[in-house]
């Protein structure tokens, strides 16, 4: 089973300035210290609203959502019952970063699946 401690390594991915993993109820599960509690609360609110919109429509939830600002960009990725928010420098190419993060998430999920079978 993947644990919260596995997410600490996400900060090593090139392009990730900071990250925050929140539960749907707004609890901050993991993240580096640059995130304020208000950011994690806002991230949880976005996750709840996205989940509600998905329930109210026939659309599948997005694999990721990007919001670009003048200095910083935010990438939001649903991870099971959690939401992962990643901030990057505005000039960071999002496509390759999202691919790297999703590969990281698959890798940690696979590691724990394999270790449980051993």
KOLGU-4560 file (N, C-alpha, C; in nm, 3 decimals, padded with zeros to 5 digits):
<recs>
<n_xx: 00.084 n_yy: -00.118 n_zz: 00.000 ca_xx: 00.000 ca_yy: 00.000 ca_zz: 00.000 c_xx: 00.088 c_yy: 00.124 c_zz: 00.000 mol: A seq: 1 type: UNK>
<n_xx: 00.056 n_yy: 00.217 n_zz: -00.084 ca_xx: 00.130 ca_yy: 00.343 ca_zz: -00.091 c_xx: 00.102 c_yy: 00.423 c_zz: 00.036 mol: A seq: 2 type: UNK>
<n_xx: 00.207 n_yy: 00.483 n_zz: 00.091 ca_xx: 00.191 ca_yy: 00.563 ca_zz: 00.211 c_xx: 00.219 c_yy: 00.709 c_zz: 00.181 mol: A seq: 3 type: UNK>
<n_xx: 00.181 n_yy: 00.792 n_zz: 00.273 ca_xx: 00.205 ca_yy: 00.936 ca_zz: 00.258 c_xx: 00.354 c_yy: 00.965 c_zz: 00.245 mol: A seq: 4 type: UNK>
<n_xx: 00.437 n_yy: 00.888 n_zz: 00.312 ca_xx: 00.582 ca_yy: 00.910 ca_zz: 00.306 c_xx: 00.637 c_yy: 00.892 c_zz: 00.165 mol: A seq: 5 type: UNK>
<n_xx: 00.569 n_yy: 00.812 n_zz: 00.082 ca_xx: 00.614 ca_yy: 00.795 ca_zz: -00.056 c_xx: 00.609 c_yy: 00.926 c_zz: -00.134 mol: A seq: 6 type: UNK>
<n_xx: 00.520 n_yy: 01.016 n_zz: -00.096 ca_xx: 00.502 ca_yy: 01.140 ca_zz: -00.169 c_xx: 00.615 c_yy: 01.240 c_zz: -00.146 mol: A seq: 7 type: UNK>
<n_xx: 00.693 n_yy: 01.221 n_zz: -00.043 ca_xx: 00.804 ca_yy: 01.313 ca_zz: -00.014 c_xx: 00.899 c_yy: 01.321 c_zz: -00.134 mol: A seq: 8 type: UNK>
<n_xx: 00.919 n_yy: 01.210 n_zz: -00.201 ca_xx: 01.013 ca_yy: 01.203 ca_zz: -00.314 c_xx: 00.965 c_yy: 01.281 c_zz: -00.436 mol: A seq: 9 type: UNK>
<n_xx: 00.839 n_yy: 01.321 n_zz: -00.437 ca_xx: 00.787 ca_yy: 01.394 ca_zz: -00.553 c_xx: 00.860 c_yy: 01.528 c_zz: -00.571 mol: A seq: 10 type: UNK>
<n_xx: 00.911 n_yy: 01.583 n_zz: -00.462 ca_xx: 00.982 ca_yy: 01.711 ca_zz: -00.469 c_xx: 01.112 c_yy: 01.699 c_zz: -00.548 mol: A seq: 11 type: UNK>
<n_xx: 01.159 n_yy: 01.578 n_zz: -00.570 ca_xx: 01.283 ca_yy: 01.556 ca_zz: -00.646 c_xx: 01.263 c_yy: 01.564 c_zz: -00.797 mol: A seq: 12 type: UNK>
<n_xx: 01.138 n_yy: 01.562 n_zz: -00.842 ca_xx: 01.111 ca_yy: 01.567 ca_zz: -00.985 c_xx: 01.144 c_yy: 01.706 c_zz: -01.039 mol: A seq: 13 type: UNK>
<n_xx: 01.220 n_yy: 01.709 n_zz: -01.146 ca_xx: 01.260 ca_yy: 01.837 ca_zz: -01.205 c_xx: 01.137 c_yy: 01.917 c_zz: -01.244 mol: A seq: 14 type: UNK>
<n_xx: 01.130 n_yy: 02.040 n_zz: -01.197 ca_xx: 01.019 ca_yy: 02.129 ca_zz: -01.228 c_xx: 00.923 c_yy: 02.147 c_zz: -01.111 mol: A seq: 15 type: UNK>
<n_xx: 00.925 n_yy: 02.055 n_zz: -01.016 ca_xx: 00.837 ca_yy: 02.068 ca_zz: -00.898 c_xx: 00.902 c_yy: 02.164 c_zz: -00.800 mol: A seq: 16 type: UNK>
<n_xx: 00.838 n_yy: 02.279 n_zz: -00.780 ca_xx: 00.887 ca_yy: 02.373 ca_zz: -00.680 c_xx: 00.836 c_yy: 02.334 c_zz: -00.541 mol: A seq: 17 type: UNK>
<n_xx: 00.708 n_yy: 02.302 n_zz: -00.534 ca_xx: 00.649 ca_yy: 02.260 ca_zz: -00.409 c_xx: 00.525 c_yy: 02.177 c_zz: -00.438 mol: A seq: 18 type: UNK>
<n_xx: 00.477 n_yy: 02.108 n_zz: -00.337 ca_xx: 00.361 ca_yy: 02.023 ca_zz: -00.356 c_xx: 00.280 c_yy: 02.015 c_zz: -00.227 mol: A seq: 19 type: UNK>
<n_xx: 00.155 n_yy: 01.976 n_zz: -00.242 ca_xx: 00.068 ca_yy: 01.955 ca_zz: -00.127 c_xx: -00.031 c_yy: 01.845 c_zz: -00.166 mol: A seq: 20 type: UNK>
<n_xx: -00.045 n_yy: 01.747 n_zz: -00.080 ca_xx: -00.142 ca_yy: 01.639 ca_zz: -00.099 c_xx: -00.250 c_yy: 01.657 c_zz: 00.007 mol: A seq: 21 type: UNK>
<n_xx: -00.375 n_yy: 01.669 n_zz: -00.036 ca_xx: -00.484 ca_yy: 01.689 ca_zz: 00.059 c_xx: -00.591 c_yy: 01.582 c_zz: 00.042 mol: A seq: 22 type: UNK>
<n_xx: -00.656 n_yy: 01.551 n_zz: 00.153 ca_xx: -00.772 ca_yy: 01.463 ca_zz: 00.152 c_xx: -00.893 c_yy: 01.548 c_zz: 00.113 mol: A seq: 23 type: UNK>
<n_xx: -01.001 n_yy: 01.483 n_zz: 00.074 ca_xx: -01.121 ca_yy: 01.555 ca_zz: 00.030 c_xx: -01.179 c_yy: 01.643 c_zz: 00.140 mol: A seq: 24 type: UNK>
<n_xx: -01.153 n_yy: 01.609 n_zz: 00.266 ca_xx: -01.206 ca_yy: 01.690 ca_zz: 00.376 c_xx: -01.117 c_yy: 01.808 c_zz: 00.410 mol: A seq: 25 type: UNK>
<n_xx: -01.010 n_yy: 01.827 n_zz: 00.333 ca_xx: -00.923 ca_yy: 01.942 ca_zz: 00.353 c_xx: -00.801 c_yy: 01.916 c_zz: 00.438 mol: A seq: 26 type: UNK>
<n_xx: -00.788 n_yy: 01.797 n_zz: 00.493 ca_xx: -00.669 ca_yy: 01.767 ca_zz: 00.574 c_xx: -00.546 c_yy: 01.759 c_zz: 00.486 mol: A seq: 27 type: UNK>
<n_xx: -00.443 n_yy: 01.825 n_zz: 00.531 ca_xx: -00.314 ca_yy: 01.821 ca_zz: 00.461 c_xx: -00.245 c_yy: 01.691 c_zz: 00.498 mol: A seq: 28 type: UNK>
<n_xx: -00.218 n_yy: 01.609 n_zz: 00.398 ca_xx: -00.160 ca_yy: 01.477 ca_zz: 00.422 c_xx: -00.009 c_yy: 01.478 c_zz: 00.403 mol: A seq: 29 type: UNK>
<n_xx: 00.040 n_yy: 01.556 n_zz: 00.309 ca_xx: 00.184 ca_yy: 01.565 ca_zz: 00.282 c_xx: 00.208 c_yy: 01.695 c_zz: 00.208 mol: A seq: 30 type: UNK>
<n_xx: 00.331 n_yy: 01.741 n_zz: 00.213 ca_xx: 00.366 ca_yy: 01.862 ca_zz: 00.140 c_xx: 00.492 c_yy: 01.922 c_zz: 00.197 mol: A seq: 31 type: UNK>
<n_xx: 00.554 n_yy: 02.007 n_zz: 00.120 ca_xx: 00.670 ca_yy: 02.075 ca_zz: 00.174 c_xx: 00.626 c_yy: 02.208 c_zz: 00.235 mol: A seq: 32 type: UNK>
<n_xx: 00.709 n_yy: 02.268 n_zz: 00.310 ca_xx: 00.670 ca_yy: 02.378 ca_zz: 00.398 c_xx: 00.633 c_yy: 02.508 c_zz: 00.329 mol: A seq: 33 type: UNK>
<n_xx: 00.651 n_yy: 02.518 n_zz: 00.199 ca_xx: 00.617 ca_yy: 02.643 ca_zz: 00.133 c_xx: 00.466 c_yy: 02.662 c_zz: 00.120 mol: A seq: 34 type: UNK>
<n_xx: 00.389 n_yy: 02.557 n_zz: 00.143 ca_xx: 00.243 ca_yy: 02.569 ca_zz: 00.131 c_xx: 00.181 c_yy: 02.607 c_zz: 00.264 mol: A seq: 35 type: UNK>
<n_xx: 00.100 n_yy: 02.708 n_zz: 00.259 ca_xx: 00.024 ca_yy: 02.750 ca_zz: 00.376 c_xx: -00.101 c_yy: 02.664 c_zz: 00.388 mol: A seq: 36 type: UNK>
<n_xx: -00.156 n_yy: 02.659 n_zz: 00.508 ca_xx: -00.279 ca_yy: 02.584 ca_zz: 00.530 c_xx: -00.392 c_yy: 02.634 c_zz: 00.441 mol: A seq: 37 type: UNK>
<n_xx: -00.394 n_yy: 02.763 n_zz: 00.412 ca_xx: -00.498 ca_yy: 02.820 ca_zz: 00.327 c_xx: -00.491 c_yy: 02.760 c_zz: 00.186 mol: A seq: 38 type: UNK>
<n_xx: -00.371 n_yy: 02.742 n_zz: 00.135 ca_xx: -00.355 ca_yy: 02.682 ca_zz: 00.002 c_xx: -00.410 c_yy: 02.539 c_zz: 00.003 mol: A seq: 39 type: UNK>
<n_xx: -00.376 n_yy: 02.461 n_zz: 00.105 ca_xx: -00.425 ca_yy: 02.324 ca_zz: 00.112 c_xx: -00.577 c_yy: 02.321 c_zz: 00.125 mol: A seq: 40 type: UNK>
<n_xx: -00.633 n_yy: 02.415 n_zz: 00.199 ca_xx: -00.779 ca_yy: 02.424 ca_zz: 00.209 c_xx: -00.842 c_yy: 02.457 c_zz: 00.075 mol: A seq: 41 type: UNK>
<n_xx: -00.781 n_yy: 02.551 n_zz: 00.003 ca_xx: -00.832 ca_yy: 02.587 ca_zz: -00.130 c_xx: -00.822 c_yy: 02.468 c_zz: -00.226 mol: A seq: 42 type: UNK>
<n_xx: -00.714 n_yy: 02.394 n_zz: -00.216 ca_xx: -00.694 ca_yy: 02.277 ca_zz: -00.301 c_xx: -00.802 c_yy: 02.172 c_zz: -00.271 mol: A seq: 43 type: UNK>
<n_xx: -00.831 n_yy: 02.151 n_zz: -00.145 ca_xx: -00.936 ca_yy: 02.056 ca_zz: -00.107 c_xx: -01.073 c_yy: 02.102 c_zz: -00.157 mol: A seq: 44 type: UNK>
<n_xx: -01.099 n_yy: 02.232 n_zz: -00.151 ca_xx: -01.226 ca_yy: 02.286 ca_zz: -00.200 c_xx: -01.239 c_yy: 02.261 c_zz: -00.350 mol: A seq: 45 type: UNK>
<n_xx: -01.130 n_yy: 02.286 n_zz: -00.425 ca_xx: -01.130 ca_yy: 02.259 ca_zz: -00.568 c_xx: -01.157 c_yy: 02.111 c_zz: -00.595 mol: A seq: 46 type: UNK>
<n_xx: -01.098 n_yy: 02.024 n_zz: -00.516 ca_xx: -01.117 ca_yy: 01.880 ca_zz: -00.534 c_xx: -01.262 c_yy: 01.842 c_zz: -00.509 mol: A seq: 47 type: UNK>
<n_xx: -01.322 n_yy: 01.897 n_zz: -00.404 ca_xx: -01.463 ca_yy: 01.866 ca_zz: -00.374 c_xx: -01.554 c_yy: 01.916 c_zz: -00.485 mol: A seq: 48 type: UNK>
<n_xx: -01.529 n_yy: 02.037 n_zz: -00.532 ca_xx: -01.612 ca_yy: 02.094 ca_zz: -00.639 c_xx: -01.597 c_yy: 02.014 c_zz: -00.768 mol: A seq: 49 type: UNK>
<n_xx: -01.477 n_yy: 01.970 n_zz: -00.797 ca_xx: -01.454 ca_yy: 01.888 ca_zz: -00.917 c_xx: -01.527 c_yy: 01.754 c_zz: -00.904 mol: A seq: 50 type: UNK>
<n_xx: -01.520 n_yy: 01.693 n_zz: -00.786 ca_xx: -01.588 ca_yy: 01.565 ca_zz: -00.764 c_xx: -01.739 c_yy: 01.583 c_zz: -00.777 mol: A seq: 51 type: UNK>
<n_xx: -01.791 n_yy: 01.692 n_zz: -00.725 ca_xx: -01.935 ca_yy: 01.719 ca_zz: -00.734 c_xx: -01.976 c_yy: 01.740 c_zz: -00.880 mol: A seq: 52 type: UNK>
<n_xx: -01.897 n_yy: 01.817 n_zz: -00.954 ca_xx: -01.928 ca_yy: 01.842 ca_zz: -01.095 c_xx: -01.925 c_yy: 01.712 c_zz: -01.174 mol: A seq: 53 type: UNK>
<n_xx: -01.831 n_yy: 01.622 n_zz: -01.141 ca_xx: -01.822 ca_yy: 01.494 ca_zz: -01.209 c_xx: -01.945 c_yy: 01.408 c_zz: -01.179 mol: A seq: 54 type: UNK>
<n_xx: -01.993 n_yy: 01.412 n_zz: -01.054 ca_xx: -02.112 ca_yy: 01.336 ca_zz: -01.016 c_xx: -02.236 c_yy: 01.390 c_zz: -01.086 mol: A seq: 55 type: UNK>
<n_xx: -02.242 n_yy: 01.521 n_zz: -01.106 ca_xx: -02.359 ca_yy: 01.586 ca_zz: -01.165 c_xx: -02.365 c_yy: 01.577 c_zz: -01.317 mol: A seq: 56 type: UNK>
<n_xx: -02.257 n_yy: 01.531 n_zz: -01.379 ca_xx: -02.253 ca_yy: 01.522 ca_zz: -01.525 c_xx: -02.208 c_yy: 01.382 c_zz: -01.565 mol: A seq: 57 type: UNK>
<n_xx: -02.207 n_yy: 01.357 n_zz: -01.692 ca_xx: -02.158 ca_yy: 01.227 ca_zz: -01.740 c_xx: -02.012 c_yy: 01.234 c_zz: -01.782 mol: A seq: 58 type: UNK>
<n_xx: -01.945 n_yy: 01.344 n_zz: -01.751 ca_xx: -01.804 ca_yy: 01.360 ca_zz: -01.790 c_xx: -01.713 c_yy: 01.288 c_zz: -01.693 mol: A seq: 59 type: UNK>
<n_xx: -01.607 n_yy: 01.229 n_zz: -01.745 ca_xx: -01.503 ca_yy: 01.171 ca_zz: -01.660 c_xx: -01.421 c_yy: 01.283 c_zz: -01.600 mol: A seq: 60 type: UNK>
<n_xx: -01.368 n_yy: 01.265 n_zz: -01.479 ca_xx: -01.284 ca_yy: 01.370 ca_zz: -01.421 c_xx: -01.155 c_yy: 01.385 c_zz: -01.501 mol: A seq: 61 type: UNK>
<n_xx: -01.098 n_yy: 01.504 n_zz: -01.505 ca_xx: -00.973 ca_yy: 01.523 ca_zz: -01.580 c_xx: -00.857 c_yy: 01.452 c_zz: -01.511 mol: A seq: 62 type: UNK>
<n_xx: -00.759 n_yy: 01.410 n_zz: -01.589 ca_xx: -00.639 ca_yy: 01.351 ca_zz: -01.530 c_xx: -00.554 c_yy: 01.456 c_zz: -01.461 mol: A seq: 63 type: UNK>
<n_xx: -00.564 n_yy: 01.579 n_zz: -01.509 ca_xx: -00.492 ca_yy: 01.690 ca_zz: -01.447 c_xx: -00.556 c_yy: 01.821 c_zz: -01.489 mol: A seq: 64 type: UNK>
<n_xx: -00.526 n_yy: 01.923 n_zz: -01.413 ca_xx: -00.576 ca_yy: 02.058 ca_zz: -01.441 c_xx: -00.461 c_yy: 02.154 c_zz: -01.417 mol: A seq: 65 type: UNK>
<n_xx: -00.441 n_yy: 02.247 n_zz: -01.508 ca_xx: -00.331 ca_yy: 02.342 ca_zz: -01.497 c_xx: -00.386 c_yy: 02.484 c_zz: -01.490 mol: A seq: 66 type: UNK>
<n_xx: -00.327 n_yy: 02.563 n_zz: -01.403 ca_xx: -00.360 ca_yy: 02.704 ca_zz: -01.392 c_xx: -00.228 c_yy: 02.781 c_zz: -01.398 mol: A seq: 67 type: UNK>
<n_xx: -00.211 n_yy: 02.860 n_zz: -01.503 ca_xx: -00.086 ca_yy: 02.935 ca_zz: -01.521 c_xx: -00.101 c_yy: 03.076 c_zz: -01.469 mol: A seq: 68 type: UNK>
<n_xx: -00.004 n_yy: 03.117 n_zz: -01.389 ca_xx: 00.002 ca_yy: 03.254 ca_zz: -01.342 c_xx: 00.124 c_yy: 03.322 c_zz: -01.402 mol: A seq: 69 type: UNK>
<n_xx: 00.143 n_yy: 03.450 n_zz: -01.374 ca_xx: 00.256 ca_yy: 03.521 ca_zz: -01.432 c_xx: 00.392 c_yy: 03.472 c_zz: -01.379 mol: A seq: 70 type: UNK>
<n_xx: 00.396 n_yy: 03.425 n_zz: -01.255 ca_xx: 00.523 ca_yy: 03.380 ca_zz: -01.197 c_xx: 00.522 c_yy: 03.233 c_zz: -01.159 mol: A seq: 71 type: UNK>
<n_xx: 00.405 n_yy: 03.180 n_zz: -01.131 ca_xx: 00.391 ca_yy: 03.043 ca_zz: -01.083 c_xx: 00.275 c_yy: 02.975 c_zz: -01.153 mol: A seq: 72 type: UNK>
<n_xx: 00.289 n_yy: 02.847 n_zz: -01.176 ca_xx: 00.180 ca_yy: 02.767 ca_zz: -01.229 c_xx: 00.140 c_yy: 02.664 c_zz: -01.125 mol: A seq: 73 type: UNK>
<n_xx: 00.015 n_yy: 02.623 n_zz: -01.131 ca_xx: -00.039 ca_yy: 02.521 ca_zz: -01.041 c_xx: -00.090 c_yy: 02.406 c_zz: -01.126 mol: A seq: 74 type: UNK>
<n_xx: -00.049 n_yy: 02.286 n_zz: -01.091 ca_xx: -00.099 ca_yy: 02.165 ca_zz: -01.156 c_xx: -00.171 c_yy: 02.085 c_zz: -01.050 mol: A seq: 75 type: UNK>
<n_xx: -00.294 n_yy: 02.045 n_zz: -01.080 ca_xx: -00.376 ca_yy: 01.968 ca_zz: -00.987 c_xx: -00.400 c_yy: 01.831 c_zz: -01.048 mol: A seq: 76 type: UNK>
<n_xx: -00.369 n_yy: 01.726 n_zz: -00.970 ca_xx: -00.384 ca_yy: 01.589 ca_zz: -01.018 c_xx: -00.461 c_yy: 01.508 c_zz: -00.914 mol: A seq: 77 type: UNK>
<n_xx: -00.576 n_yy: 01.451 n_zz: -00.950 ca_xx: -00.645 ca_yy: 01.361 ca_zz: -00.858 c_xx: -00.562 c_yy: 01.234 c_zz: -00.837 mol: A seq: 78 type: UNK>
<n_xx: -00.551 n_yy: 01.190 n_zz: -00.712 ca_xx: -00.474 ca_yy: 01.070 ca_zz: -00.678 c_xx: -00.560 c_yy: 00.986 c_zz: -00.584 mol: A seq: 79 type: UNK>
<n_xx: -00.636 n_yy: 00.895 n_zz: -00.640 ca_xx: -00.726 ca_yy: 00.816 ca_zz: -00.556 c_xx: -00.827 c_yy: 00.908 c_zz: -00.489 mol: A seq: 80 type: UNK>
<n_xx: -00.840 n_yy: 00.900 n_zz: -00.359 ca_xx: -00.931 ca_yy: 00.986 ca_zz: -00.284 c_xx: -00.866 c_yy: 01.116 c_zz: -00.240 mol: A seq: 81 type: UNK>
<n_xx: -00.752 n_yy: 01.149 n_zz: -00.296 ca_xx: -00.676 ca_yy: 01.268 ca_zz: -00.258 c_xx: -00.658 c_yy: 01.359 c_zz: -00.379 mol: A seq: 82 type: UNK>
<n_xx: -00.607 n_yy: 01.477 n_zz: -00.352 ca_xx: -00.573 ca_yy: 01.570 ca_zz: -00.460 c_xx: -00.432 c_yy: 01.619 c_zz: -00.437 mol: A seq: 83 type: UNK>
<n_xx: -00.352 n_yy: 01.613 n_zz: -00.543 ca_xx: -00.214 ca_yy: 01.657 ca_zz: -00.540 c_xx: -00.204 c_yy: 01.790 c_zz: -00.611 mol: A seq: 84 type: UNK>
<n_xx: -00.152 n_yy: 01.892 n_zz: -00.544 ca_xx: -00.127 ca_yy: 02.022 ca_zz: -00.604 c_xx: 00.023 c_yy: 02.043 c_zz: -00.615 mol: A seq: 85 type: UNK>
<n_xx: 00.068 n_yy: 02.083 n_zz: -00.731 ca_xx: 00.211 ca_yy: 02.106 ca_zz: -00.755 c_xx: 00.228 c_yy: 02.247 c_zz: -00.809 mol: A seq: 86 type: UNK>
<n_xx: 00.318 n_yy: 02.322 n_zz: -00.749 ca_xx: 00.350 ca_yy: 02.453 ca_zz: -00.805 c_xx: 00.483 c_yy: 02.443 c_zz: -00.880 mol: A seq: 87 type: UNK>
<n_xx: 00.491 n_yy: 02.521 n_zz: -00.987 ca_xx: 00.610 ca_yy: 02.523 ca_zz: -01.072 c_xx: 00.640 c_yy: 02.667 c_zz: -01.108 mol: A seq: 88 type: UNK>
<n_xx: 00.758 n_yy: 02.688 n_zz: -01.161 ca_xx: 00.787 ca_yy: 02.818 ca_zz: -01.221 c_xx: 00.700 c_yy: 02.832 c_zz: -01.345 mol: A seq: 89 type: UNK>
<n_xx: 00.656 n_yy: 02.953 n_zz: -01.375 ca_xx: 00.563 ca_yy: 02.976 ca_zz: -01.486 c_xx: 00.617 c_yy: 02.926 c_zz: -01.619 mol: A seq: 90 type: UNK>
<n_xx: 00.747 n_yy: 02.928 n_zz: -01.638 ca_xx: 00.803 ca_yy: 02.887 ca_zz: -01.767 c_xx: 00.825 c_yy: 02.736 c_zz: -01.778 mol: A seq: 91 type: UNK>
<n_xx: 00.794 n_yy: 02.660 n_zz: -01.674 ca_xx: 00.811 ca_yy: 02.514 ca_zz: -01.677 c_xx: 00.713 c_yy: 02.452 c_zz: -01.775 mol: A seq: 92 type: UNK>
<n_xx: 00.761 n_yy: 02.371 n_zz: -01.871 ca_xx: 00.670 ca_yy: 02.303 ca_zz: -01.963 c_xx: 00.584 c_yy: 02.202 c_zz: -01.886 mol: A seq: 93 type: UNK>
<n_xx: 00.453 n_yy: 02.217 n_zz: -01.897 ca_xx: 00.362 ca_yy: 02.136 ca_zz: -01.816 c_xx: 00.351 c_yy: 01.992 c_zz: -01.864 mol: A seq: 94 type: UNK>
<n_xx: 00.346 n_yy: 01.970 n_zz: -01.995 ca_xx: 00.326 ca_yy: 01.834 ca_zz: -02.047 c_xx: 00.429 c_yy: 01.735 c_zz: -01.995 mol: A seq: 95 type: UNK>
<n_xx: 00.558 n_yy: 01.763 n_zz: -02.013 ca_xx: 00.660 ca_yy: 01.670 ca_zz: -01.963 c_xx: 00.655 c_yy: 01.655 c_zz: -01.811 mol: A seq: 96 type: UNK>
<n_xx: 00.626 n_yy: 01.762 n_zz: -01.739 ca_xx: 00.620 ca_yy: 01.753 ca_zz: -01.593 c_xx: 00.503 c_yy: 01.664 c_zz: -01.550 mol: A seq: 97 type: UNK>
<n_xx: 00.387 n_yy: 01.683 n_zz: -01.610 ca_xx: 00.272 ca_yy: 01.599 ca_zz: -01.576 c_xx: 00.302 c_yy: 01.453 c_zz: -01.607 mol: A seq: 98 type: UNK>
<n_xx: 00.367 n_yy: 01.427 n_zz: -01.720 ca_xx: 00.406 ca_yy: 01.290 ca_zz: -01.754 c_xx: 00.500 c_yy: 01.231 c_zz: -01.649 mol: A seq: 99 type: UNK>
<n_xx: 00.598 n_yy: 01.311 n_zz: -01.604 ca_xx: 00.694 ca_yy: 01.265 ca_zz: -01.503 c_xx: 00.623 c_yy: 01.237 c_zz: -01.370 mol: A seq: 100 type: UNK>
<n_xx: 00.530 n_yy: 01.323 n_zz: -01.330 ca_xx: 00.457 ca_yy: 01.304 ca_zz: -01.205 c_xx: 00.369 c_yy: 01.179 c_zz: -01.214 mol: A seq: 101 type: UNK>
<n_xx: 00.299 n_yy: 01.161 n_zz: -01.324 ca_xx: 00.214 ca_yy: 01.043 ca_zz: -01.338 c_xx: 00.298 c_yy: 00.915 c_zz: -01.341 mol: A seq: 102 type: UNK>
<n_xx: 00.416 n_yy: 00.919 n_zz: -01.403 ca_xx: 00.506 ca_yy: 00.803 ca_zz: -01.402 c_xx: 00.552 c_yy: 00.775 c_zz: -01.259 mol: A seq: 103 type: UNK>
<n_xx: 00.583 n_yy: 00.879 n_zz: -01.183 ca_xx: 00.621 ca_yy: 00.864 ca_zz: -01.042 c_xx: 00.509 c_yy: 00.798 c_zz: -00.963 mol: A seq: 104 type: UNK>
<n_xx: 00.385 n_yy: 00.845 n_zz: -00.983 ca_xx: 00.271 ca_yy: 00.789 ca_zz: -00.911 c_xx: 00.250 c_yy: 00.641 c_zz: -00.946 mol: A seq: 105 type: UNK>
<n_xx: 00.264 n_yy: 00.607 n_zz: -01.074 ca_xx: 00.252 ca_yy: 00.467 ca_zz: -01.115 c_xx: 00.363 c_yy: 00.383 c_zz: -01.052 mol: A seq: 106 type: UNK>
<n_xx: 00.484 n_yy: 00.438 n_zz: -01.047 ca_xx: 00.599 ca_yy: 00.367 ca_zz: -00.991 c_xx: 00.578 c_yy: 00.336 c_zz: -00.843 mol: A seq: 107 type: UNK>
<n_xx: 00.534 n_yy: 00.435 n_zz: -00.765 ca_xx: 00.517 ca_yy: 00.406 ca_zz: -00.622 c_xx: 00.400 c_yy: 00.312 c_zz: -00.598 mol: A seq: 108 type: UNK>
<n_xx: 00.297 n_yy: 00.321 n_zz: -00.680 ca_xx: 00.185 ca_yy: 00.228 ca_zz: -00.667 c_xx: 00.232 c_yy: 00.086 c_zz: -00.702 mol: A seq: 109 type: UNK>
<n_xx: 00.311 n_yy: 00.073 n_zz: -00.808 ca_xx: 00.362 ca_yy: -00.058 ca_zz: -00.851 c_xx: 00.458 c_yy: -00.116 c_zz: -00.747 mol: A seq: 110 type: UNK>
<n_xx: 00.545 n_yy: -00.034 n_zz: -00.689 ca_xx: 00.639 ca_yy: -00.082 ca_zz: -00.588 c_xx: 00.565 c_yy: -00.149 c_zz: -00.473 mol: A seq: 111 type: UNK>
<n_xx: 00.459 n_yy: -00.088 n_zz: -00.428 ca_xx: 00.386 ca_yy: -00.142 ca_zz: -00.315 c_xx: 00.303 c_yy: -00.263 c_zz: -00.354 mol: A seq: 112 type: UNK>
<n_xx: 00.256 n_yy: -00.268 n_zz: -00.477 ca_xx: 00.183 ca_yy: -00.385 ca_zz: -00.523 c_xx: 00.275 c_yy: -00.505 c_zz: -00.528 mol: A seq: 113 type: UNK>
<n_xx: 00.397 n_yy: -00.485 n_zz: -00.580 ca_xx: 00.496 ca_yy: -00.592 ca_zz: -00.590 c_xx: 00.541 c_yy: -00.635 c_zz: -00.451 mol: A seq: 114 type: UNK>
<n_xx: 00.566 n_yy: -00.539 n_zz: -00.359 ca_xx: 00.615 ca_yy: -00.574 ca_zz: -00.226 c_xx: 00.509 c_yy: -00.648 c_zz: -00.145 mol: A seq: 115 type: UNK>
<n_xx: 00.382 n_yy: -00.623 n_zz: -00.169 ca_xx: 00.277 ca_yy: -00.694 ca_zz: -00.097 c_xx: 00.266 c_yy: -00.838 c_zz: -00.145 mol: A seq: 116 type: UNK>
<n_xx: 00.303 n_yy: -00.866 n_zz: -00.270 ca_xx: 00.296 ca_yy: -01.002 ca_zz: -00.323 c_xx: 00.414 c_yy: -01.086 c_zz: -00.280 mol: A seq: 117 type: UNK>
<n_xx: 00.523 n_yy: -01.021 n_zz: -00.237 ca_xx: 00.645 ca_yy: -01.094 ca_zz: -00.199 c_xx: 00.629 c_yy: -01.165 c_zz: -00.067 mol: A seq: 118 type: UNK>
</recs>
